[in-house]
């Protein structure tokens, strides 16, 4: 199977079996999504979704969050990984949005990565989810799944993975392909003991082909 055929198979499979894939983070607007994605770094979406309602109740918009103190915000995210840094990042992010962007969450990756706590992955998530821009956020799931299937070849970094995926995935499918790969990695192609027996991508998967040869 050529690389072109592999991509065609994988994309067709997901289009048929997960046509409405979307983020599992719960949010109502770009501000809430940005807060949730910042909190989700090295933390589960489930835990984030348990935490954000109290934050959004106390800080309903970026202006309110910009006036938060560390001592007031920290208790609300204490159960999240790296709460000290994320508390500082959230307040700093809100203050910069208010001061530099007139209270509007930036809509481009170059602008978003200027904000405290926002790296390339977070910026890609926000722009692809909110604006359906063709930006591919690469987390551990996307990195692992892409390499296992064979969508990427010798990609050593998230950026290399992102670049290879963008080269082969049609622009109009990038925003949803991000969710396809994440959810597949979260529930099927898990880090340990991937569920190959129930995976519909087996015909195109290099990892599965190696398992067959080794058996």
MIGU-303127 format. One record per atom (N, C-alpha, C): x, y, z. Coordinates in steps of 0.02 Angstrom, whole numbers, padded with zeros to 5 digits, always signed. Example, Ala and Ser with C-alpha at 12.3 -4.5 7.8 and 13.67 -1.06 7.14 Angstrom:
<recs>
+00660-00284+00390 +00615-00225+00390 +00660-00165+00390 +00642-00112+00354 +00684-00053+00357 +00645+00002+00394 
</recs>
This chain:
<recs>
+00042-00060+00000 +00000+00000+00000 +00044+00062+00000 +00032+00106-00047 +00071+00168-00050 +00048+00216+00005 +00088+00268+00016 +00070+00318+00066 +00004+00352+00047 -00003+00367-00017 -00064+00399-00041 -00125+00354-00029 -00117+00289-00042 -00172+00242-00031 -00188+00235+00043 -00136+00237+00084 -00146+00231+00157 -00187+00289+00184 -00169+00349+00164 -00206+00408+00186 -00278+00405+00161 -00287+00384+00098 -00354+00380+00070 -00397+00331+00109 -00368+00274+00127 -00405+00224+00165 -00425+00250+00233 -00376+00279+00269 -00388+00303+00337 -00440+00359+00338 -00434+00407+00293 -00481+00462+00291 -00552+00439+00274 -00557+00393+00226 -00622+00366+00207 -00654+00329+00265 -00613+00290+00301 -00639+00253+00359 -00668+00300+00411 -00630+00351+00429 -00654+00397+00480 -00715+00437+00457 -00715+00456+00393 -00773+00493+00367 -00837+00452+00374 -00831+00386+00365 -00889+00342+00369 -00908+00325+00440 -00858+00318+00484 -00871+00294+00552 -00871+00348+00606 -00844+00407+00590 -00843+00462+00640 -00853+00529+00606 -00908+00537+00569 -00918+00598+00530 -00927+00661+00572 -00945+00652+00635 -00959+00711+00677 -00910+00716+00736 -00850+00690+00727 -00800+00693+00780 -00787+00765+00801 -00781+00775+00866 -00767+00842+00892 -00732+00838+00959 -00709+00894+00984 -00674+00894+01048 -00721+00871+01103 -00692+00838+01153 -00731+00816+01211 -00729+00867+01267 -00693+00922+01257 -00695+00977+01305 -00761+01013+01299 -00790+01032+01355 -00854+01066+01355 -00842+01142+01360 -00871+01178+01313 -00860+01250+01311 -00918+01283+01274 -00927+01348+01285 -00980+01385+01252 -00955+01440+01205 -00891+01459+01212 -00864+01513+01171 -00788+01508+01169 -00755+01547+01127 -00682+01542+01120 -00644+01552+01186 -00668+01597+01227 -00636+01608+01293 -00636+01544+01334 -00693+01512+01338 -00699+01451+01378 -00656+01395+01348 -00655+01390+01282 -00614+01338+01251 -00540+01350+01265 -00518+01411+01260 -00447+01425+01272 -00428+01408+01344 -00470+01425+01391 -00457+01408+01461 -00453+01332+01469 -00500+01297+01438 -00503+01224+01444 -00442+01191+01413 -00421+01216+01355 -00364+01185+01322 -00299+01198+01361 -00292+01257+01389 -00234+01271+01431 -00232+01223+01491 -00289+01212+01521 -00293+01167+01578 -00281+01094+01558 -00296+01077+01495 -00294+01007+01475 -00224+00980+01462 -00174+01023+01463 -00105+01000+01451 -00086+00949+01504 -00069+00889+01481 -00050+00833+01526 -00104+00820+01579 -00166+00828+01558 -00222+00814+01602 -00280+00789+01559 -00323+00748+01586 -00377+00720+01546 -00433+00771+01535 -00467+00764+01478 -00524+00807+01464 -00578+00798+01517 -00585+00737+01541 -00636+00722+01591 -00624+00764+01654 -00562+00766+01676 -00545+00805+01736 -00555+00879+01723 -00537+00903+01664 -00545+00973+01647 -00619+00992+01648 -00661+00949+01619 -00733+00963+01617 -00765+00964+01686 -00734+00929+01733 -00759+00930+01802 -00738+00995+01838 -00687+01026+01812 -00657+01084+01845 -00682+01151+01817 -00693+01154+01752 -00708+01219+01721 -00774+01252+01742 -00828+01214+01757 -00890+01249+01775 -00882+01300+01832 -00844+01282+01883 -00834+01328+01939 -00793+01389+01918 -00745+01378+01873 -00705+01433+01849 -00748+01482+01809 -00789+01454+01764 -00829+01497+01721 -00885+01532+01759 -00907+01502+01814 -00958+01534+01856 -00928+01596+01890 -00867+01588+01915 -00836+01643+01951 -00804+01694+01904 -00780+01669+01847 -00747+01712+01798 -00780+01701+01729 -00838+01731+01717 -00878+01717+01658 -00849+01742+01592 -00800+01787+01596 -00769+01811+01535 -00696+01829+01548 -00662+01847+01495 -00591+01860+01500 -00576+01921+01544 -00623+01969+01546 -00613+02028+01588 -00614+02010+01662 -00660+01966+01680 -00663+01944+01750 -00601+01905+01769 -00579+01861+01723 -00520+01820+01737 -00457+01863+01742 -00455+01917+01705 -00396+01961+01706 -00387+01995+01774 -00441+01998+01812 -00438+02030+01878 -00431+01980+01935 -00426+01915+01917 -00420+01863+01968 -00353+01868+02003 -00352+01847+02065 -00289+01841+02101 -00270+01767+02104 -00206+01755+02113 -00182+01686+02117 -00218+01648+02173 -00226+01680+02230 -00256+01646+02288 -00330+01630+02277 -00363+01669+02235 -00434+01655+02221 -00443+01600+02168 -00399+01602+02117 -00407+01554+02062 -00378+01485+02077 -00323+01484+02112 -00288+01421+02125 -00333+01366+02154 -00373+01381+02205 -00415+01328+02234 -00462+01296+02183 -00481+01333+02131 -00528+01306+02082 -00496+01256+02035 -00429+01260+02027 -00396+01214+01982 -00344+01170+02017 -00351+01165+02082 -00302+01127+02121 -00298+01054+02099 -00353+01026+02075 -00354+00955+02056 -00324+00943+01987 -00308+00996+01950 -00279+00991+01883 -00203+00983+01889 -00172+00950+01841 -00100+00943+01841 -00066+01012+01835 -00011+01020+01870 +00028+01083+01869 -00015+01144+01885 -00051+01143+01940 -00097+01198+01955 -00064+01265+01966 -00003+01265+01994 +00031+01329+02006 +00044+01366+01940 +00076+01331+01893 +00092+01362+01829 +00029+01381+01791 -00021+01337+01791 -00081+01350+01752 -00121+01408+01781 -00119+01417+01847 -00153+01474+01877 -00121+01539+01852 -00054+01540+01853 -00018+01600+01830 -00031+01611+01755 -00031+01556+01717 -00041+01562+01645 -00110+01590+01628 -00161+01565+01662 -00229+01587+01648 -00238+01662+01662 -00212+01683+01718 -00218+01754+01735 -00178+01797+01686 -00117+01776+01671 -00075+01812+01623 -00106+01814+01553 -00135+01757+01533 -00169+01754+01468 -00225+01804+01465 -00267+01804+01516 -00325+01849+01517 -00304+01922+01516 -00252+01938+01554 -00229+02007+01556 -00202+02030+01489 -00166+01985+01453 -00139+02003+01388 -00195+02010+01336 -00245+01966+01340 -00302+01971+01293 -00337+02037+01301 -00347+02058+01364 -00381+02121+01377 -00338+02180+01354 -00273+02178+01371 -00230+02235+01358 -00208+02240+01284 -00195+02184+01253 -00166+02185+01186 -00215+02167+01130 -00271+02135+01148 -00318+02112+01097 -00389+02136+01109 -00396+02189+01149 -00461+02219+01162 -00513+02169+01187 -00490+02120+01225 -00536+02072+01255 -00560+02017+01209 -00535+02017+01147 -00555+01965+01098 -00502+01911+01094 -00522+01848+01100 -00475+01793+01094 -00446+01794+01023 -00380+01796+01015 -00350+01798+00948 -00372+01738+00906 -00373+01749+00840 -00398+01697+00795 -00343+01668+00751 -00281+01685+00765 -00226+01657+00726 -00174+01625+00772 -00138+01577+00744 -00087+01543+00783 -00031+01591+00805 -00004+01632+00761 +00050+01678+00783 +00029+01724+00840 -00033+01746+00841 -00057+01789+00895 -00068+01749+00959 -00098+01691+00952 -00113+01650+01011 -00051+01628+01049 +00002+01610+01013 +00062+01585+01047 +00098+01639+01086 +00078+01702+01077 +00107+01756+01118 +00079+01755+01189 +00022+01721+01198 -00011+01722+01263 +00023+01673+01312 +00027+01690+01375 +00055+01645+01426 +00018+01578+01426 +00055+01524+01428 +00024+01458+01433 -00001+01430+01367 +00009+01467+01313 -00015+01445+01247 +00043+01427+01202 +00051+01363+01189 +00101+01341+01141 +00069+01327+01074 +00108+01299+01029 +00083+01287+00961 +00024+01239+00961 +00028+01186+01003 -00026+01137+01004 -00092+01170+01026 -00090+01208+01080 -00150+01242+01105 -00178+01290+01052 -00134+01328+01021 -00156+01375+00969 -00188+01339+00910 -00159+01283+00891 -00188+01244+00836 -00257+01216+00854 -00264+01194+00916 -00329+01169+00938 -00382+01224+00934 -00368+01281+00963 -00417+01335+00965 -00436+01359+00895 -00387+01368+00852 -00402+01393+00785 -00438+01342+00742 -00423+01278+00752 -00456+01227+00712 -00527+01214+00737 -00536+01214+00803 -00602+01201+00831 -00649+01260+00822 -00626+01319+00838 -00670+01378+00834 -00680+01402+00763 -00626+01404+00724 -00629+01434+00658 -00621+01384+00601 -00613+01321+00619 -00603+01268+00569 -00546+01283+00521 -00494+01314+00548 -00434+01327+00509 -00397+01261+00499 -00360+01253+00444 -00325+01190+00431 -00261+01184+00471 -00268+01183+00537 -00211+01178+00582 -00215+01112+00620 -00160+01075+00622 -00159+01009+00653 -00123+01011+00720 -00161+01004+00773 -00132+01000+00840 -00106+00929+00852 -00044+00923+00873 -00015+00857+00884 -00002+00847+00959 -00044+00805+00989 -00033+00785+01058 -00004+00714+01058 +00001+00683+01116 +00031+00616+01120 -00009+00565+01080 -00076+00573+01078 -00117+00526+01040 -00104+00532+00965 -00106+00593+00940 -00094+00604+00868 -00024+00581+00849 +00025+00596+00890 +00094+00576+00876 +00100+00500+00872 +00071+00466+00921 +00075+00392+00924 +00037+00359+00868 -00025+00379+00858 -00069+00347+00808 -00042+00357+00738 -00020+00417+00723 +00006+00432+00656 +00067+00388+00640 +00110+00380+00689 +00171+00340+00679 +00153+00266+00673 +00108+00241+00715 +00090+00171+00713 +00059+00150+00647 +00011+00190+00625 -00024+00175+00563 +00024+00179+00504 +00070+00227+00508 +00116+00238+00453 +00100+00301+00414 +00059+00344+00445 +00043+00408+00413 +00104+00454+00415 +00146+00445+00465 +00208+00482+00470 +00266+00434+00466 +00322+00458+00441 +00382+00416+00433 +00441+00450+00467 +00465+00418+00519 +00524+00443+00556 +00515+00513+00583 +00453+00532+00600 +00441+00597+00631 +00464+00594+00704 +00510+00636+00722 +00540+00634+00788 +00508+00685+00836 +00474+00734+00810 +00445+00787+00851 +00372+00799+00831 +00334+00830+00876 +00265+00849+00857 +00262+00892+00795 +00310+00938+00786 +00310+00981+00728 +00320+00941+00664 +00365+00893+00665 +00377+00851+00606 +00314+00811+00590 +00281+00786+00642 +00218+00750+00632 +00166+00796+00600 +00159+00855+00627 +00112+00904+00601 +00125+00918+00527 +00188+00929+00510 +00206+00947+00441 +00190+00890+00393 +00204+00828+00414 +00190+00771+00370 +00115+00760+00361 +00077+00767+00414 +00004+00758+00409 -00027+00812+00363 -00004+00874+00372 -00031+00928+00331 -00014+00920+00257 +00040+00886+00243 +00061+00875+00174 +00013+00828+00137 -00019+00783+00175 -00060+00731+00143 -00135+00738+00155 -00156+00773+00207 -00227+00779+00222 -00256+00841+00188 -00310+00834+00150 -00341+00892+00117 -00358+00946+00168 -00348+01008+00149 -00358+01064+00196 -00427+01064+00228 -00477+01046+00190 -00545+01049+00218 -00559+00993+00267 -00513+00946+00274 -00522+00891+00321 -00476+00894+00382 -00429+00941+00381 -00379+00944+00434 -00411+00954+00502 -00459+01000+00508 -00488+01016+00573 -00523+00956+00605 -00555+00914+00564 -00588+00855+00593 -00540+00796+00598 -00490+00793+00554 -00441+00738+00558 -00404+00740+00624 -00394+00800+00650 -00364+00809+00717 -00404+00770+00769 -00469+00776+00767 -00512+00741+00815 -00514+00665+00801 -00515+00647+00737 -00514+00576+00720 -00454+00541+00752 -00396+00570+00745 -00335+00539+00769 -00332+00538+00846 -00353+00594+00876 -00353+00597+00950 -00400+00544+00979 -00461+00543+00955 -00511+00496+00983 -00492+00424+00969 -00462+00411+00911 -00440+00343+00896 -00385+00322+00944 -00340+00369+00960 -00287+00354+01007 -00312+00348+01079 -00364+00384+01094 -00391+00384+01162 -00430+00320+01177 -00464+00293+01127 -00510+00237+01140 -00493+00171+01105 -00454+00173+01052 -00438+00111+01015 -00363+00098+01013 -00327+00144+00983 -00255+00136+00976 -00220+00164+01038 -00236+00135+01095 -00210+00160+01159 -00136+00145+01165 -00103+00180+01211 -00030+00174+01217 -00007+00103+01231 -00039+00073+01280 -00022+00004+01298 -00078-00043+01275 -00058-00098+01245 -00106-00147+01221 -00161-00117+01177 -00141-00090+01120 -00191-00062+01074 -00242-00115+01053 -00304-00092+01044 -00359-00139+01031 -00364-00154+00956 -00313-00187+00930 -00310-00201+00859 -00368-00245+00835 -00392-00288+00879 -00446-00334+00860 -00510-00299+00841 -00521-00238+00866 -00582-00202+00851 -00569-00140+00807 -00509-00136+00779 -00490-00078+00739 -00503-00088+00665 -00540-00043+00636 -00555-00047+00565 -00500-00023+00520 -00446+00001+00549 -00390+00025+00508 -00337-00028+00496 -00349-00088+00518 -00300-00142+00512 -00272-00150+00441 -00314-00148+00388 -00287-00158+00321 -00234-00107+00300 -00236-00049+00333 -00189+00005+00314 -00135+00017+00366 -00135-00021+00420 -00092-00007+00478 -00026-00045+00475 +00028-00009+00477 +00095-00040+00476 +00108-00077+00542 +00085-00050+00596 +00094-00083+00661 +00061-00151+00662 +00000-00154+00637 -00037-00217+00636 -00004-00266+00588 +00022-00242+00532 +00057-00285+00484 +00118-00318+00516 +00152-00281+00559 +00211-00309+00593 +00189-00362+00643 +00131-00350+00677 +00107-00400+00724 +00091-00465+00688 +00061-00460+00629 +00043-00519+00591 +00106-00557+00570 +00157-00522+00547 +00219-00554+00526 +00254-00588+00584 +00247-00557+00644 +00282-00583+00703 +00246-00643+00734 +00182-00652+00716 +00143-00706+00747 +00152-00772+00711 
</recs>
